[in-house]
């Protein structure tokens, strides 16, 4: 059943929303928690290591660690979702 067929079926639409939201929210929470620990470093040595690794990551991947968050294609995910 394509997503447009959920019009008027609020319980089914909410169930789909929840099923798609939870994994993405959990990934974001995990990445944010890890990023908070890394960004809160006090040691000049570990700050230098963090900055070097971040520069290397950006150099290799061309983007920041949370780049997946901004490239998330909601319409594609909903279109491909199994209802």
C-alpha positions as CSV (number, residue, x, y, z in Angstrom):
1,X,0.0,0.0,0.0
2,X,1.6,3.3,-1.1
3,X,1.9,6.0,1.7
4,X,-0.7,8.2,0.0
5,X,-3.3,5.4,0.7
6,X,-2.8,6.1,4.4
7,X,-4.7,9.4,4.1
8,X,-7.5,9.2,6.6
9,X,-6.0,6.2,8.3
10,X,-4.5,8.0,11.3
11,X,-3.5,4.9,13.3
12,X,-1.7,3.3,10.3
13,X,0.0,6.6,9.5
14,X,1.2,7.0,13.1
15,X,2.4,3.4,13.2
16,X,4.5,4.0,10.0
17,X,5.8,7.2,11.4
18,X,6.9,5.5,14.6
19,X,8.5,2.6,12.8
20,X,10.6,5.0,10.6
21,X,11.3,7.5,13.4
22,X,12.7,5.2,16.2
23,X,15.8,3.8,14.4
24,X,16.8,7.3,13.1
25,X,16.2,8.9,16.5
26,X,18.3,6.1,18.2
27,X,21.2,6.6,15.8
28,X,21.1,10.4,16.3
29,X,21.0,10.0,20.1
30,X,24.0,7.6,20.0
31,X,26.0,9.9,17.7
32,X,25.1,13.0,19.7
33,X,26.1,11.3,23.0
34,X,29.4,10.2,21.6
35,X,30.0,13.7,20.0
36,X,29.3,15.3,23.3
37,X,31.8,13.2,25.1
38,X,34.4,14.0,22.4
39,X,33.7,17.7,22.2
40,X,33.8,18.1,26.0
41,X,37.5,17.1,26.3
42,X,39.6,19.2,28.6
43,X,43.1,17.8,27.9
44,X,45.1,19.7,25.2
45,X,46.5,16.4,24.0
46,X,43.1,14.8,23.5
47,X,41.8,17.9,21.9
48,X,44.6,17.8,19.4
49,X,44.0,14.2,18.7
50,X,40.2,14.8,18.3
51,X,40.9,17.7,15.9
52,X,43.3,15.7,13.9
53,X,40.9,12.8,13.6
54,X,38.1,15.1,12.6
55,X,40.2,16.7,9.9
56,X,41.1,13.2,8.6
57,X,37.5,12.1,8.7
58,X,36.4,15.1,6.7
59,X,39.3,14.7,4.3
60,X,38.5,11.0,3.6
61,X,34.7,11.2,3.6
62,X,34.2,14.8,2.4
63,X,31.7,15.4,5.2
64,X,31.2,15.7,8.9
65,X,30.3,12.7,11.1
66,X,26.6,13.6,11.3
67,X,26.4,14.1,7.5
68,X,24.0,11.2,7.3
69,X,21.5,13.3,9.3
70,X,21.3,16.1,6.7
71,X,21.3,13.8,3.7
72,X,18.4,11.7,5.0
73,X,15.7,11.5,2.3
74,X,12.4,11.3,4.2
75,X,10.3,11.1,1.0
76,X,12.4,8.2,-0.3
77,X,12.3,6.3,3.0
78,X,8.5,6.7,3.2
79,X,8.1,5.7,-0.4
80,X,10.2,2.5,0.1
81,X,8.6,1.6,3.5
82,X,6.8,-1.6,3.7
83,X,3.3,-0.9,5.0
